[in-house]
């Protein structure tokens, strides 16, 4: 709510420069959601902009009240598990800094009866682009057996992540819901990566060619799930890799795969490891976790291999990259 505005005023909050106010997509998003001829916005950025105000206008606004979605109750398709968001380190740190009353307000808004009633939560495995700095739970080089893995996941206890997820789950359970939590890695520890590449960015391929590092990464992911469950957070499954084809990224943690590399990692390492540790189907694996324009190519590569496909529960899909709805 802006200064001098009445209660209920609506704004677009835009993290520049990734979503710069000149971006047409953001204008359309605000047009649809606000249903108005003009939308006020504020922008903050690392370069020093702090809640800088502005206004968007356009000639032919979309009015949200004129939009309709038709649902046929007589033609059921697949079941919707739920809706949700991500528990990032940034959100956990801020949640931890709030008073008990404000924490309860946040939980009610997202997970409570009068709020969104979220029932799905994504948790980054290791640091991500919403972390103050890179971190992992095993920085001991060539620790192939995970002997030095921090089974207490101390970093995620200290930053408030564990408590945040547990509080959200408790809030959801208070109204009869359960939060399905799944993990997504942005990067393995540097010692597993080609050339000991930093966690930020990625070489191609990401993982060292020696299969011991592939095996170690699969063990690491399994250890993370076990450690989170020991801390009181039930983990439903994981995606293999966040944005595996974002080759040009050098701004945050990444690990590049081709579709064939991800297929082989699932088939030879991750699938067998999770099945050994949690039983057949005990933890769900989602492939891809990237943009819809490449979905069919990746699905053809991975799911046409029966030995890989048997471990894949579903597909992680991002909504960037324009239309390409024929790929979905």
GIDAQUI-V326062 format. One record per residue. N is the residue number from 1. SS is DSSP state (a for helix, b for strand, c for the rest). OMEGA is omega as a letter, one per 20 degrees, with the letter a starting at -180 (NA if undefined). D_LAST is the distance of its C-alpha to the last C-alpha in Angstrom with 2 decimals. Layout:
n/ss/omega/d_last
N/SS/OMEGA/D_LAST
N/SS/OMEGA/D_LAST
This chain:
n/ss/omega/d_last
1/c/a/37.33
2/c/r/39.35
3/c/r/43.11
4/c/r/44.85
5/c/r/41.83
6/c/r/41.96
7/c/r/40.18
8/c/r/36.60
9/c/a/36.13
10/c/a/32.59
11/c/r/31.67
12/b/r/28.76
13/b/a/29.27
14/b/r/27.97
15/b/r/28.32
16/c/j/29.55
17/c/a/29.01
18/c/r/25.31
19/c/a/24.75
20/c/a/27.82
21/c/r/29.02
22/c/a/28.63
23/c/a/24.86
24/a/a/23.47
25/a/r/20.34
26/a/r/22.75
27/a/a/24.84
28/a/r/22.10
29/a/r/21.09
30/a/r/24.78
31/a/a/25.31
32/a/a/22.79
33/a/a/23.99
34/a/a/27.65
35/c/a/28.04
36/c/a/30.96
37/c/r/32.34
38/b/r/32.95
39/b/r/31.63
40/b/r/33.82
41/b/r/32.49
42/b/a/34.02
43/b/r/33.16
44/b/a/34.30
45/c/r/33.98
46/c/a/35.52
47/c/r/37.61
48/c/r/39.62
49/c/a/38.04
50/c/r/38.62
51/c/r/37.26
52/b/a/37.95
53/b/r/37.57
54/b/a/36.23
55/b/r/34.87
56/b/r/32.00
57/b/r/32.69
58/c/a/30.97
59/c/a/31.97
60/c/a/29.46
61/c/r/28.20
62/c/r/25.57
63/c/a/27.20
64/a/a/25.13
65/a/r/27.42
66/a/a/26.44
67/c/a/22.74
68/c/r/21.75
69/c/a/18.95
70/c/a/19.71
71/c/r/19.18
72/c/r/20.30
73/c/a/22.20
74/c/a/22.86
75/c/a/19.35
76/c/r/18.17
77/c/r/14.82
78/c/a/14.16
79/c/r/16.58
80/c/a/16.00
81/c/a/18.04
82/c/r/18.88
83/c/a/18.60
84/b/a/20.39
85/b/a/20.97
86/b/r/22.48
87/b/a/26.08
88/c/r/27.00
89/a/r/30.50
90/a/a/31.09
91/a/r/30.43
92/a/r/32.52
93/a/a/35.40
94/a/r/35.50
95/a/a/35.26
96/a/a/38.12
97/a/a/40.22
98/c/r/40.13
99/c/r/42.92
100/a/a/42.48
101/a/r/42.32
102/a/r/39.58
103/a/r/37.57
104/a/r/37.83
105/a/r/36.73
106/a/a/33.55
107/a/r/32.82
108/a/a/33.45
109/a/a/31.19
110/a/a/28.16
111/a/a/28.95
112/c/a/31.82
113/c/a/32.39
114/c/a/32.84
115/c/a/29.91
116/c/a/26.14
117/c/r/26.64
118/c/r/24.03
119/c/r/23.38
120/b/r/21.11
121/b/r/22.41
122/b/a/21.32
123/b/r/24.34
124/b/r/24.64
125/b/a/26.48
126/c/a/29.27
127/c/r/29.33
128/c/a/26.53
129/c/r/26.51
130/c/r/27.80
131/c/r/30.86
132/c/r/34.30
133/c/a/34.69
134/c/r/33.29
135/c/r/34.22
136/c/a/33.60
137/c/r/35.36
138/c/r/36.96
139/c/r/38.41
140/c/a/40.89
141/c/r/40.34
142/c/r/39.71
143/c/a/39.70
144/c/a/37.89
145/c/r/38.88
146/c/r/37.89
147/c/a/41.55
148/c/r/41.35
149/c/a/38.06
150/c/a/38.77
151/c/r/38.28
152/c/a/39.15
153/c/a/36.28
154/a/a/39.03
155/a/a/37.16
156/a/r/34.64
157/a/a/37.58
158/a/a/39.52
159/c/r/36.84
160/c/a/36.16
161/a/a/32.66
162/a/a/33.79
163/a/r/35.79
164/a/a/33.03
165/a/r/30.53
166/a/r/33.34
167/a/r/34.46
168/a/r/31.02
169/a/r/30.81
170/a/r/34.33
171/a/r/33.60
172/a/a/30.60
173/a/a/32.75
174/c/r/35.49
175/c/r/33.54
176/c/r/32.21
177/c/r/28.85
178/c/r/27.74
179/c/r/25.73
180/b/a/23.26
181/b/r/23.78
182/b/a/21.81
183/b/r/22.68
184/b/r/21.08
185/b/r/23.30
186/c/r/23.58
187/c/r/26.44
188/c/r/28.89
189/c/a/32.62
190/a/a/33.94
191/a/r/36.01
192/a/a/33.00
193/b/r/31.57
194/a/a/32.62
195/a/a/35.89
196/a/a/35.96
197/c/r/33.58
198/c/r/33.53
199/c/r/30.80
200/b/a/29.82
201/b/a/27.87
202/c/r/27.36
203/c/r/28.83
204/c/j/26.94
205/c/a/26.73
206/c/a/26.92
207/b/r/28.81
208/c/a/32.18
209/c/r/32.37
210/c/a/34.78
211/a/r/32.90
212/a/r/35.04
213/a/r/32.97
214/a/r/29.71
215/a/a/31.52
216/a/a/32.90
217/a/r/29.56
218/a/r/28.26
219/a/r/31.55
220/a/a/31.26
221/a/r/27.93
222/a/r/29.50
223/a/r/32.63
224/a/a/30.77
225/a/r/29.30
226/a/a/32.80
227/a/r/34.44
228/a/a/32.26
229/a/r/32.98
230/a/r/36.64
231/c/r/36.47
232/c/r/35.28
233/c/r/31.50
234/c/a/29.59
235/c/a/26.52
236/c/a/23.73
237/b/r/21.90
238/b/r/20.42
239/b/a/17.76
240/c/a/19.13
241/c/r/19.21
242/c/r/18.23
243/c/a/16.78
244/c/a/17.94
245/c/a/17.44
246/c/a/19.30
247/c/a/22.26
248/c/a/24.20
249/c/r/24.49
250/c/a/28.15
251/c/r/28.26
252/c/a/27.28
253/b/a/26.78
254/c/r/24.38
255/c/a/23.95
256/c/r/22.25
257/c/q/20.71
258/c/r/19.33
259/a/a/16.79
260/a/r/19.91
261/a/r/21.91
262/a/r/19.54
263/a/a/19.41
264/a/r/23.20
265/a/r/23.67
266/a/a/21.78
267/a/a/23.60
268/a/a/27.01
269/a/a/27.43
270/a/a/25.16
271/a/r/24.38
272/a/a/28.04
273/a/a/29.35
274/a/r/27.55
275/a/r/28.40
276/a/a/31.99
277/a/a/32.29
278/a/a/30.49
279/c/a/30.32
280/c/r/27.62
281/c/a/24.56
282/c/r/26.71
283/c/a/24.23
284/b/r/20.48
285/b/r/18.65
286/b/r/15.16
287/b/r/14.11
288/b/a/12.70
289/b/a/13.01
290/b/a/12.12
291/b/a/10.13
292/a/a/6.57
293/a/a/8.52
294/a/a/9.62
295/a/a/7.06
296/a/a/7.59
297/a/r/11.23
298/a/r/11.81
299/a/r/10.50
300/a/a/12.69
301/a/a/15.51
302/a/a/15.68
303/a/r/14.78
304/c/r/16.89
305/c/a/19.80
306/a/a/21.09
307/a/r/23.25
308/a/a/20.48
309/a/a/17.94
310/c/r/20.64
311/c/a/20.60
312/b/r/16.89
313/b/a/16.16
314/b/a/12.58
315/b/r/10.35
316/b/a/11.30
317/b/r/8.98
318/b/a/10.83
319/c/r/10.40
320/c/r/12.65
321/c/r/12.73
322/c/a/12.61
323/c/r/10.15
324/c/a/7.69
325/a/r/5.46
326/a/r/5.55
327/a/a/3.79
328/c/NA/0.00
